Amino acid sequence: MKRPRKLAVVTGASGGLGLEFARLLARDGYDLALVARSQEKLESVARELRERHGASVQTVVLDLAQADAAGELVRRVPRCDVLVNNAGFASNGRFDRLDESRIEEEVRLDVLTLTMLARKYVPAMIERRDGRMLNVASTAAFLPGPFMAVYYAAKAYVLSFSQALAEELRGSGVTVTCLCPGATATGFAERAGTQQTLLFTLPVADAARTAAAGYRGMLRGKLVVVPPSATNWLVELSSRLTPRRPLLWFSRKAVEVEGR
C-alpha cells in the first residue's frame, strides 16, 4: 500500500521566512498546511506551490495570537509530520507604555501557541517514531532587550524550550531544531516599528538564505542554528563574554526609538 505523503504545518506562512520554508518543503515533496491571518496572501502562496511543485496545499486562515488558537489549528489539521513554528511578532517601546492587549497577544503567539502546538502534535510523532519540529527564535534569545523586553524574553524561552524538548525526545525519532536568525528582510520590522532602528538600518539578511540555513539544520536534526554572518556571530559571542551592563546598553541602542 502506498504511504501518504508527509504533511508539514507552517505557521506565519504568508510571507517572509514562513513563505521560504513552505517553498523548501514543497520542493522536497511535502504536502502543506499553511497558517496565517491573510486569506488572500495564503491563497497566492498556495497557488504558487501547487503550480511549481504539485504539492497538496491546505490554507488555514487563523490568528494564532487568539485564545485556544493551537486547539483550533489541530482541529482543522489533525496530522503533522513536520511542524514549523514560525509565526511571531514584536513590539518596540517602553514596557509601561505598551498596550496591554498587544503584550498579551505577543506572549500568547510567541510563547503559548508555539508551546501548545508542540504539545498537541508531538505525541503522535513519538508514536510514529518520526517527526521534526523547527522553532524560530532569534539572536534576541541570547541577551535581554530593553525597549523590546517582551520579545527578547519570549525568544529566550523558545530557545530554552527547544533545547530541553530536544533532549527529552532524544532517541524517539523526533527532532527539535531552534533557528536563531538576526535581522532579516521580512515584514517583521514594519509590524514591530523597528524600521529606523540601528538594528535594521545596518545590512540585513536575506530571508531565503536564512530559511535555507534553518531548513538544512532541521533535516540534519541540529539542535540550534545561527545563520552565518558577522553580526550574528558578534551577538552570540558578546552575550557570553560581555559584562551585563555594557551588554544591556548595546542591546538598548540597537532597537531604541527616541520618544517612544
N, C-alpha and C positions, 0 to 999 in steps of 0.2 A: 504494500500500500504506500502510495506517495505521501511523504511527510509534508505538512503545511509549511509554507514559507514563514520565516521568523518575523515577528512584529516588533517594531521599535516605536516607543512613545516618546515624542519630543515636545517639551513644553517651551513656550516662548518661540514658536516656530515660524512666525510670520515675517521675520527679518533678522538681521544681524547674525550672531553665532548660531541661533536656532535654525535659521534657514540653511546655513552652511552644513550643519550636522545632518539635516534632512537630505541634502544633496549627496553627501558622502554615503549615507546609509542606503539611499535609493540606488545609487551607483553600484553598491555591493550586493544588491539583491534582496534587501529587506522591504517588506511592506511597512506602511507607516500610519500612525495615528498622530496627527499634528494638532497641537493645542495652542490657542491664543485667543485674544479678545475680538480681533477683527475678522469677520467672516469674509469680507472682500479680499483682504490680503492672504488669508489662508487658502481661499479658492484659487487665487493666482498661483501660489506656490504649488498646490496640488496639481493644477493643470500642467505646470512645467515638469513635474516629476513623473506624471503619467506619460506625457508625450516623449520625454527624453529617455526614461528608463523603464517604462512599462510597469511601474510599481502600482500596487493597490494602495490608495491613499484615503484614509478617513479623516475628515476635518471635524474638530471638536471646538466649537465656539464657547469659551468658558473663561470667566475671570477667576483665576486661581488665588486671588487675594481675598476672596469672599469665604465666609464660614462654610465648612464641610465641602470645600471645592475638591479635595482629594477623593472623598467618598463619591461625589458626583462623577468625577472622571472615571473612576474604577467601575461605576455602574454602566457607563457608556462604553468603556473599553476594558473588559474583564481580564483579558490576557495581555501579558507584556513579557517579551524576551529580552529587550534592551530598553532601559529607562534612561533618558537624558533629561536630567533636572536642570534646565537652563533658565527658566523664567525667573525674573527678579528685577527689582528697581531700587533706586537710592533717592535720598533726599539730602539737599545741601542747605545748611543754615544752622543757626544756633538752636540747640535742642529745645530750649524753653520757648522758642518762637515757632516751632513746627506745629502744624495742625495735628491734633491728637488722632484724628481718624486716619490721617496719612501714615503716622507712625504705626498704628495698629495694622494697617494693610501691608506695610513694608515688612513687619515682623512676621505676619501670617504668611505672606508669599515667600519671603526669603528663607524662613526657618520652618514654620509649622507645616505648610503644604508639602515642601520638599521631604520633610521627615515622614509625614503620614503616607505619601506616595511610596516611599521606600518600605514602610511597614506593611502596606497593603499588597504590594507586588512581590516582595522578597520571598514570602513563604512558598508560593508556587514555583518560583525559580529554584529554591532549595529542593523542593520535591522532585523537580525535573533534573536536578543537578546540572543546571545550565542557565546562566543569566549574566548580564552585565549591567552595571549602573555607572553613569558618568554624571557627577555632580559638579556644577560650575560654581566655583568660589571666585577668588580674585587674589592678586598680590596684596590687596587690602587685608586679607586674612592674617598677614604676618605682623601687623602693627595696629595700634589704636589710631582712630581718625577723627580728631576734633573737627567739628562742623559737618561731619558725616558719621557721627558716632554710632548711630543705629546700624548703618550699612556695614561699616567695618567690623562691628561686633557680630553681626549676622554672618558675615563671611568667615570670621574666625570659627564660629560654630560649625559652619558647613565643612570646613577643613578638618576640625577635630572629630566631628561626627563621622565623616567619610573614612578617616583613618581607623577609628575604633571599630566601625562596622566591617571594614575590610578584614581586620584581624579576626573578628568573631566568625566571619564567613570563610576564613582560610581553610581550604580542603573540601569545601562544599560544592565546588563547581560554579560558584557565583563570585564575581569580582566587583570591586568598587574602586573607581578612579576619581580623583578630585583634580579638576583643571583650575589653575590659578593664573589667569591672564592679567596683564597690566592694561593700561588704557588702550582701547581698541576702537576702530572706526565702526560703530554701530549706532543705534538710536539711544543708547544709554545716556550719553552726556546731555542730550536735549531734555529728556524726561527728568533727569536729576538736577538740571540747571547748572551744569559744570562746564559749559562750552568755553567760557572765558577764564577758567582757572588755569594755573600753571600746568597742572597735570595734563590738560587737553590742548594747550597751546604748543606744547612740545610734540615732536613726531609721535604718532600713534600707530599701533599695529594694524595689519590687515586682517579683517575678520576671517577670510577663507584660510589663511595660513595658521591663524590661531586655532580655529576649529580643527584643522587637519592635525595639528600637534596633539590636541586633546583626544581626537579620534584614534590616532595611532597608539597613544598611550593606553586607551581603553582596550583596544584589541589585544595589546600585549599584557593586559592585567596590571599595568603600572599603578602604583599607589597614588603618587602626586605628580602632576605635570605642570611645570612652569615653562611656558614658551620661551625659547631662547631670544634674549635681547639684552643689551647693556643695561637698560633701565630696570628690567625685571630682576636681573642679577644683582644690581645695586640695592634694590629694595629688600630682596631676600637676605643679602649679606648684612645690610645695615640693621635689619631687625634683630639680628643675632649679636652684633658687635657694638652697636652704638648705645651709649648710656640713655636711659629712658627720657630725660628732659630734652636733650637735643633731638632725639627721635620724634618726640611729640611736636616740637617746634617745626621740624622739617615736614612732618605729616600735615600739620595745620596749614603751612604756607602753600602746600601743593593743591589744596582744594578750597581755601578760604576765598569768599567773595565779599569785598568791602560793603558794609552797610546792610548785610543780610543777617 
